Amino acid sequence: MGELMPQETDRKMMEILRILAEKGNILGAKTISEELRKKGYDLGERAVRYHMRILDEKGFTKRVGYVGREITPEGVKELGKGLIYDQVDFIFSKFEDMMYQTTLNPETCLGSVVVNTSTFSYDEQLMKIIQNIFNKQIAVSPYVKISAQASSDGNENKMEMETICGTTIDGMLLKSGIPVVPKYGGLVKIKNHAPIAFIELIAYKKTSMTPLEAFTDQEMTSVLKVIKRGNGNIPANFRVIPANSREDAVKLFDNLKKIGISGLLKIGEAGEPVLGIPVDKNMTGIAVIGGIAPLCAAKESGYEVDIKMAESTIEFSQMKPITTSHKLLKPAGHEKGEKVKFLLSKAWNLIHEVDFDPESHEGQVIVNVSFLKKEDFEEGLNIFGRVMASRPEYCTSKYYQIVPGPDGKKGFATVCSLTIDGILTKQGIASTPQYGGILETDGKTPRFIELIAYGGSSLDPHEIFLSKGLTSVGDALKTGGRILASLKEIPYVARPEAMDVLENIGNAGFSILKIGKPSELVYNAKVERYHAGIVAPGGLNPLAAIKETGIQVEAKSVETLMNVSQMEEF
């Protein structure tokens, strides 16, 4: 692959790829120019042809006679991981687009709804699991559309199931004249069949990954436990509306319920916290079950399911109920004072306590603490050592410590990259953790291909990426792969002094991958104006390499403080 394109040209080309992917057809320059204009790009047919020739050369598009161009598999891959700064902004706008396209009329049952699209190999037991979750109303609606899909090898009976997405609720509120702001996707704790509180959250803004997508893995949800024992964690999303529109919203939910759409967990009063999420006094919060909950149950059972959130809209009349539903969950009770604990609240307190001195090499650092089963520890230790020795630049620091764990487990304390924010802060330089991400090391220039903002998340993004198996640190040791890294920002006026401090901590055994220039894209990630970006490797990279071999790793980042005098040097 060639070098990355300049920022503005890049953005236009990515929009062209996105249009080709969304339409799924061969398109000519005129059609693409018209579609670009709808997205705010005034690009004439001649300019489109110019950009298309560059895309052809890069192998992202292919000319089909005189008809036009189509996107190639390489183009689809590039679209998925290309302009990460654009993708971060695109996710929220995608949901706004889907809300606008919702046209369902509750009285006639006609119009479009937003759907999630899930693909899996047909299995009778799998279908029973999915139907059972729908049957207990742990979904937005029992209405689905199922179709057969031809597999690439022709050997598997692939099924595609479209389920109603919670974004449909946002679209219906909007179409009723109620301003609505999607805020978070996350996990709600269920106890004795009743919703208690959100335990994990990711904000819809400033993420390259759809929030609920982060919680679709087997180890994250426990929908099956909710069915069996009444206790567990289910996916859900949260939005706010003006307090004076609450009565209209309640009426809308009543009308939607009559046609089989709800999934409502709780609608608060004005200014009332909703399942642990604080709400402004002039707003009302609404929590709704994630439409993917039945498919999460399938994944919990070990089935491979490809879930795509808010993928498209379809006519509601094309959908049929998969089962007759009987509500399992009880109404949410009064708020019990439990509040969601956002990561940065904990992180800032730990950052304040960092007192590592780059000159004396003494003081406290923030550490991640990760555990392995006793029988896996020796093998894990060998892999850990290989990463630390062969690519120290992919590790936050040379300092580490072997620690005892619960139930006979043994683990590693590794330095967290937020320590760097603490060191800079102690030197009077405001350093703000912005994103945790996946950094692809292939090619001439590394680039971020996933980013989740620290602000608005209850989990460290690196824990999410580990859970989803998105790293390939083992490959990065040899040629190119995907490592954990973080992006932090400092005021651009402090950059010269920060460079001196970072040079000192480099000599003290810490790693910095890049210090950006003022307002410069750093490894394809955008920093705020009048700021400079700093990229540091994730402290969990050695543990990611262990997990990639199939060894179970219980990883916890931003866990506690430890004095380097208690740690060993690799």
C-alpha positions in Angstrom: 0.0 0.0 0.0 1.3 3.5 -0.8 1.7 6.4 1.6 -1.3 7.9 3.2 -3.0 10.6 1.2 -3.2 14.2 2.3 -6.0 14.8 4.9 -8.6 16.6 2.8 -8.0 14.5 -0.3 -8.2 11.4 1.9 -11.6 12.5 3.3 -13.1 12.9 -0.1 -11.7 9.5 -1.3 -13.0 7.8 1.8 -16.5 9.3 1.1 -16.3 7.9 -2.4 -15.4 4.5 -1.1 -18.2 4.7 1.5 -20.8 5.6 -1.3 -19.7 2.7 -3.4 -19.9 0.3 -0.4 -23.3 1.6 0.7 -24.9 1.4 -2.7 -23.3 -1.9 -3.6 -23.5 -1.1 -7.3 -21.3 0.1 -10.1 -21.5 3.8 -10.1 -20.5 6.5 -12.6 -18.9 9.9 -11.8 -22.2 11.7 -12.1 -24.0 9.6 -9.6 -21.0 9.8 -7.2 -20.9 13.6 -7.6 -24.6 13.8 -6.7 -24.1 11.6 -3.6 -21.1 13.6 -2.5 -23.1 16.8 -2.7 -25.7 15.4 -0.3 -22.8 14.8 2.1 -21.6 18.4 1.8 -18.8 17.9 -0.8 -19.0 20.1 -3.9 -17.1 17.9 -6.2 -17.8 18.0 -10.0 -17.7 14.9 -12.3 -14.2 15.8 -13.5 -12.9 16.0 -10.0 -14.6 12.7 -9.1 -12.9 11.0 -12.0 -9.5 12.4 -10.9 -10.0 10.9 -7.4 -11.3 7.7 -8.8 -8.1 7.2 -10.9 -6.0 7.5 -7.7 -8.3 5.0 -6.0 -7.9 2.6 -9.0 -4.1 2.9 -8.8 -4.2 2.0 -5.1 -6.4 -1.0 -5.8 -9.4 0.3 -3.8 -11.7 0.6 -6.8 -12.0 -1.1 -10.2 -13.3 0.3 -13.5 -16.0 -1.8 -15.1 -16.1 -0.9 -18.8 -17.7 2.5 -19.4 -20.4 2.0 -16.8 -18.3 3.2 -13.8 -16.5 1.9 -10.8 -17.0 -0.6 -8.1 -15.3 -1.0 -4.8 -12.8 -3.9 -4.4 -12.2 -6.1 -1.4 -9.1 -4.1 -0.7 -11.2 -1.0 -0.8 -13.7 -2.5 1.7 -10.8 -3.3 4.0 -9.4 0.3 3.6 -12.8 1.7 4.4 -13.0 -0.3 7.6 -9.7 1.0 9.0 -8.7 4.0 6.8 -9.3 7.5 8.1 -9.6 6.8 11.8 -10.2 10.5 12.6 -13.1 10.5 10.1 -14.5 7.2 11.4 -14.5 8.6 15.0 -16.8 11.4 13.9 -18.7 9.2 11.5 -20.1 6.7 14.0 -22.4 9.3 15.7 -23.4 10.8 12.4 -24.3 7.3 11.2 -26.8 7.0 14.0 -28.2 10.5 13.3 -28.6 9.3 9.6 -30.4 6.2 10.7 -32.8 8.1 13.0 -33.7 10.4 10.2 -34.5 7.5 7.9 -36.9 5.9 10.4 -40.5 6.4 9.1 -42.6 3.8 10.9 -46.2 4.9 11.6 -47.4 3.1 14.7 -51.1 3.4 13.6 -50.6 1.8 10.1 -47.6 -0.4 11.0 -46.1 0.9 7.7 -42.7 2.6 7.3 -39.0 1.8 7.8 -37.2 0.8 11.0 -33.5 0.6 11.8 -32.2 -3.0 12.0 -29.1 -4.8 13.2 -27.9 -7.5 10.8 -26.5 -10.7 12.1 -25.0 -13.6 10.1 -24.5 -17.2 11.3 -24.6 -20.8 10.2 -28.0 -22.4 10.7 -28.2 -24.7 13.7 -31.4 -25.9 15.3 -30.1 -25.4 18.9 -28.8 -21.9 18.0 -32.3 -20.9 16.8 -33.9 -22.2 20.0 -31.5 -20.1 22.1 -32.3 -17.0 20.0 -36.1 -17.6 20.1 -36.0 -18.2 23.9 -34.4 -14.7 24.4 -37.0 -13.1 22.1 -39.7 -15.0 23.9 -38.7 -13.4 27.2 -38.8 -9.9 25.6 -35.1 -9.3 26.1 -35.0 -7.4 22.9 -36.5 -4.3 21.3 -39.0 -6.3 19.4 -39.7 -10.0 18.4 -40.1 -8.9 14.8 -37.3 -10.2 12.6 -36.5 -10.8 9.0 -34.6 -14.0 8.2 -33.1 -14.9 4.8 -30.7 -17.5 3.5 -27.2 -16.4 2.5 -24.8 -18.3 0.2 -21.5 -19.0 1.9 -18.2 -18.4 0.0 -17.4 -22.1 -0.1 -20.9 -23.3 -0.6 -20.7 -25.8 2.3 -22.5 -23.9 5.1 -26.1 -23.0 5.4 -25.7 -19.3 6.2 -28.5 -17.3 7.7 -29.0 -13.6 7.9 -31.2 -12.2 10.6 -32.3 -8.6 10.8 -33.5 -7.5 14.2 -35.0 -4.1 15.2 -32.3 -1.8 16.7 -32.8 0.6 19.6 -32.0 3.4 17.3 -35.5 2.9 15.9 -36.7 4.3 19.2 -34.6 7.4 18.7 -36.0 7.8 15.2 -39.6 7.4 16.4 -39.0 10.0 19.2 -37.5 12.4 16.6 -40.4 11.8 14.1 -42.8 12.7 17.0 -41.1 16.1 17.3 -39.2 15.1 20.4 -35.5 16.2 20.4 -33.4 13.2 21.3 -29.7 12.7 22.0 -28.2 9.2 22.0 -25.6 9.2 24.7 -24.3 5.8 25.6 -24.3 2.1 24.8 -23.4 -0.3 27.6 -24.3 -3.1 29.9 -27.1 -3.1 32.5 -26.9 -5.3 35.6 -30.0 -7.4 36.2 -30.7 -8.6 39.7 -33.8 -10.8 40.6 -35.1 -10.1 37.1 -35.1 -6.3 37.6 -32.7 -3.7 36.0 -30.4 -2.2 38.7 -27.8 0.0 37.0 -25.5 0.4 34.1 -22.2 -1.2 35.0 -20.3 -0.3 31.7 -20.7 2.5 29.2 -19.2 3.9 26.1 -20.3 7.3 24.7 -21.6 7.4 21.1 -19.3 10.3 20.3 -15.6 9.9 19.8 -15.3 6.2 19.1 -14.5 4.3 15.9 -16.5 1.3 17.2 -20.3 1.3 17.7 -20.6 1.3 21.5 -22.7 -1.8 21.9 -20.3 -3.6 19.5 -17.7 -3.3 22.3 -19.9 -5.5 24.5 -21.0 -8.3 22.2 -18.3 -10.8 23.1 -18.9 -13.9 25.1 -17.1 -12.7 28.2 -18.9 -9.4 28.4 -22.6 -10.2 28.4 -24.5 -12.8 30.5 -28.0 -12.8 28.9 -28.3 -16.6 29.4 -27.8 -16.2 33.1 -30.6 -13.6 33.2 -32.9 -16.2 31.6 -31.9 -19.0 33.9 -31.3 -17.3 37.2 -32.6 -13.7 36.9 -29.2 -12.2 37.4 -26.7 -11.1 34.8 -25.7 -8.3 32.4 -27.6 -7.4 29.2 -26.7 -4.8 26.4 -28.7 -1.6 26.6 -28.5 2.0 25.4 -29.3 5.3 26.8 -30.6 8.6 25.5 -32.0 11.9 26.8 -34.9 14.0 25.8 -36.3 17.4 27.1 -38.1 17.0 30.4 -41.2 18.7 29.1 -41.6 16.1 26.3 -41.8 13.1 28.8 -45.6 12.8 28.6 -45.4 12.7 24.8 -42.7 10.0 24.9 -44.7 7.9 27.3 -47.6 8.0 24.9 -45.3 7.0 22.0 -44.0 4.0 24.0 -47.5 2.9 24.7 -48.4 3.1 21.0 -45.2 1.3 20.0 -45.8 -1.5 22.5 -49.2 -2.2 20.9 -47.4 -3.1 17.6 -44.6 -5.1 19.3 -41.8 -2.5 19.8 -40.5 -1.5 23.1 -37.6 -2.9 25.0 -38.0 -0.1 27.5 -36.0 -0.6 30.7 -36.8 2.7 32.3 -37.9 6.3 31.5 -36.9 8.7 34.3 -38.6 11.7 35.7 -37.1 15.2 35.1 -33.6 15.3 36.3 -33.8 11.8 37.8 -30.8 9.5 37.4 -31.6 6.5 35.2 -30.0 3.2 36.1 -27.0 5.0 37.7 -26.5 7.6 35.0 -26.9 11.3 36.1 -29.4 13.4 34.1 -29.6 17.2 33.8 -32.5 18.7 35.7 -34.1 19.9 32.5 -33.8 16.5 30.8 -35.3 13.0 31.0 -33.3 9.8 30.6 -34.5 6.7 28.8 -32.8 3.3 28.8 -33.7 0.6 26.2 -32.6 -3.0 25.8 -30.1 -3.5 23.0 -31.7 -5.1 20.0 -28.7 -7.5 19.7 -29.4 -9.2 23.1 -30.7 -12.5 21.6 -27.6 -12.7 19.4 -25.3 -12.0 22.4 -26.9 -15.1 24.0 -25.9 -17.1 21.0 -22.3 -15.9 21.3 -22.3 -16.7 25.0 -23.2 -20.3 23.9 -20.1 -20.5 21.8 -21.7 -19.9 18.4 -20.0 -17.7 15.8 -22.2 -14.8 15.0 -21.2 -11.7 13.0 -23.2 -8.8 14.3 -23.4 -5.4 12.6 -25.2 -2.6 14.5 -27.7 -0.2 12.9 -26.6 -1.5 9.6 -29.6 -0.3 7.5 -33.4 0.4 7.4 -36.1 -1.9 6.1 -39.9 -1.8 5.9 -41.5 -3.0 9.1 -44.1 -4.9 7.1 -41.4 -7.2 5.8 -40.7 -8.4 9.3 -42.5 -11.2 11.2 -42.5 -12.1 14.9 -40.1 -14.9 15.6 -42.0 -16.0 18.7 -44.9 -15.1 21.0 -43.2 -13.1 23.8 -43.8 -13.2 27.5 -42.1 -10.5 29.5 -39.4 -11.8 32.0 -37.9 -8.6 33.4 -39.6 -6.6 36.1 -39.9 -2.8 36.0 -36.8 -0.9 37.3 -37.2 0.3 40.9 -36.1 3.5 42.5 -32.6 4.5 42.0 -30.4 3.0 44.7 -27.5 5.4 44.6 -25.3 3.2 42.4 -23.6 5.4 39.8 -21.6 4.5 36.7 -17.9 4.8 37.4 -16.2 6.5 34.5 -12.6 5.5 33.8 -11.2 9.1 33.7 -12.5 9.8 37.3 -10.3 7.0 38.6 -7.5 7.8 36.2 -7.2 11.4 37.1 -6.9 10.5 40.8 -4.1 8.0 40.0 -2.4 10.5 37.6 -2.3 13.0 40.5 -0.5 10.4 42.7 2.3 9.7 40.1 5.6 11.0 41.5 8.2 9.1 39.4 11.3 11.3 39.0 13.0 10.9 35.6 16.3 12.0 37.1 16.5 9.7 40.1 14.3 6.9 38.6 12.4 6.7 41.8 8.7 7.1 42.7 5.2 5.8 42.1 3.8 4.7 38.7 0.3 3.6 37.6 0.2 -0.2 36.9 -2.0 -2.6 35.1 -2.4 -5.9 36.9 -3.2 -9.1 34.9 -3.5 -12.7 36.0 -3.0 -16.1 34.4 -3.8 -19.6 35.7 -1.0 -21.2 37.6 -0.4 -23.9 35.0 -0.1 -21.3 32.2 2.2 -18.9 34.0 5.6 -20.4 32.9 4.6 -20.4 29.2 3.1 -16.9 29.6 6.3 -15.7 31.3 8.3 -16.8 28.3 6.1 -14.9 25.9 6.1 -11.9 28.2 9.9 -11.9 28.2 10.1 -12.3 24.5 8.0 -9.2 23.9 9.9 -7.1 26.5 13.3 -8.2 25.1 12.7 -8.1 21.3 10.4 -5.0 21.0 10.8 -2.8 24.2 9.4 0.1 22.2 6.0 -1.7 22.2 6.0 -1.7 26.0 5.3 1.3 28.1 8.2 0.7 30.4 11.0 -1.7 31.3 9.6 -2.0 34.8 7.4 -4.9 35.8 6.6 -7.1 38.7 5.3 -10.7 39.2 2.4 -10.6 41.7 0.3 -13.3 43.4 -3.3 -13.5 42.4 -6.6 -15.0 43.7 -7.3 -18.8 43.6 -3.6 -19.6 43.1 -3.2 -17.5 40.0 0.0 -15.5 39.2 0.2 -12.3 37.3 2.1 -9.3 36.1 2.1 -5.7 37.1 3.1 -3.6 34.1 3.4 0.1 33.8 0.3 1.9 32.4 0.8 4.6 29.8 -1.2 7.0 31.9 1.9 7.2 34.1 3.3 9.5 31.3 0.4 11.9 31.8 1.3 11.9 35.5 5.0 12.6 34.9 4.2 15.5 32.5 1.6 16.9 34.9 4.1 16.9 37.8 6.4 19.0 35.5 3.6 21.6 35.0 2.6 20.3 31.6 -1.1 19.6 31.1 -1.3 16.2 29.5 -4.8 14.8 28.8 -5.4 11.1 27.9 -7.7 11.2 24.8 -7.9 7.8 23.2 -6.9 4.2 23.6 -6.5 2.5 20.3 -5.2 -0.2 18.0 -2.1 0.9 16.1 -1.3 -1.0 12.9 2.5 -1.2 12.4 2.4 -2.5 8.8 3.7 -0.2 6.0 5.9 2.8 6.0 4.0 4.7 8.6 2.0 3.2 11.6 -1.6 4.2 11.8 -4.5 3.9 14.3 -7.3 1.7 13.0 -9.5 1.8 16.1 -9.9 4.5 18.7 -12.2 4.9 21.7 -12.1 8.0 23.8 -11.2 7.7 27.5 -13.8 10.4 28.3 -17.3 8.8 28.4 -16.1 5.3 28.8 -16.3 3.2 32.0 -13.7 0.7 30.7 -10.2 1.2 29.5 -10.4 0.9 25.7 -7.5 -1.5 25.7 -9.5 -4.0 27.8 -12.2 -3.9 25.2 -9.7 -4.5 22.3 -8.2 -7.4 24.2 -11.6 -8.9 24.8 -12.4 -8.7 21.1 -9.1 -10.2 20.1 -8.1 -7.2 17.9 -4.4 -7.3 18.6 -1.6 -9.2 16.8 1.4 -8.3 18.9 3.0 -11.6 18.0 3.0 -10.6 14.3 4.3 -7.1 15.2 7.4 -8.7 16.8 8.4 -10.1 13.4 7.1 -7.9 10.6 3.9 -5.9 11.0 0.9 -6.3 13.3 -1.5 -4.5 15.6 -0.5 -3.3 19.0 -2.2 -1.4 21.8 -1.3 2.3 22.0 -2.7 5.5 23.5 -3.0 9.1 22.3 -2.6 12.0 24.7 -2.6 15.7 24.1 -0.6 18.6 25.4 -0.8 22.4 24.7 1.4 23.1 21.7 3.2 25.9 23.6 4.4 23.2 26.0 5.8 20.9 23.3 9.5 22.0 23.5 9.6 21.4 27.3 7.6 18.2 27.0 10.1 16.8 24.5 12.9 17.4 27.1 10.9 15.6 29.8 10.0 12.7 27.4 13.6 12.3 26.4 14.5 12.0 30.1 11.8 9.4 30.8 13.0 7.6 27.6 16.4 7.3 29.2 14.7 6.1 32.4 13.2 3.1 30.6 9.9 4.4 29.2 8.8 4.3 25.6 7.3 7.0 23.4 6.3 6.1 19.8 5.8 9.6 18.5 5.5 13.3 19.5 3.4 15.2 16.9 3.8 18.7 15.7 1.1 21.3 16.7 -2.3 20.4 15.2 -0.7 17.5 13.2 -2.4 14.2 12.6 -0.5 11.7 14.7 -0.5 8.2 13.1 -3.8 9.2 11.4 -5.5 10.4 14.6 -6.6 14.0 15.0 -5.7 16.2 17.9 -7.5 19.3 19.1 -6.5 22.6 17.6 -3.5 24.3 19.3 -2.5 21.0 20.8 0.2 18.4 20.0 -0.3 14.6 20.2 1.8 12.1 22.0 1.5 8.4 21.2 2.7 5.8 23.8 2.5 2.0 23.6 0.0 0.2 25.8 1.3 -1.4 29.0 -0.8 -4.5 28.2 1.0 -5.4 24.9 3.0 -8.3 26.5 -0.3 -9.7 27.9 -2.0 -9.3 24.6 0.8 -11.4 23.0 0.1 -14.1 25.7 -3.6 -14.0 25.0 -3.1 -14.4 21.3 -1.6 -17.9 21.9 -4.9 -19.0 23.5 -3.8 -18.6 27.1 -6.6 -17.1 29.3 -5.6 -13.7 30.6 -7.5 -11.7 33.1 -6.4 -8.2 32.3 -7.1 -5.1 34.3 -5.7 -1.7 33.2 -5.3 1.5 35.2 -5.5 -0.7 38.3 -3.4 0.8 41.1 -0.1 2.6 42.0 3.2 0.9 42.7 6.6 2.2 43.6 9.3 1.3 41.0 11.5 0.3 43.9 9.2 -2.7 44.3 9.5 -3.6 40.6 12.1 -5.4 38.5 13.8 -4.1 35.4 13.8 -6.1 32.2 
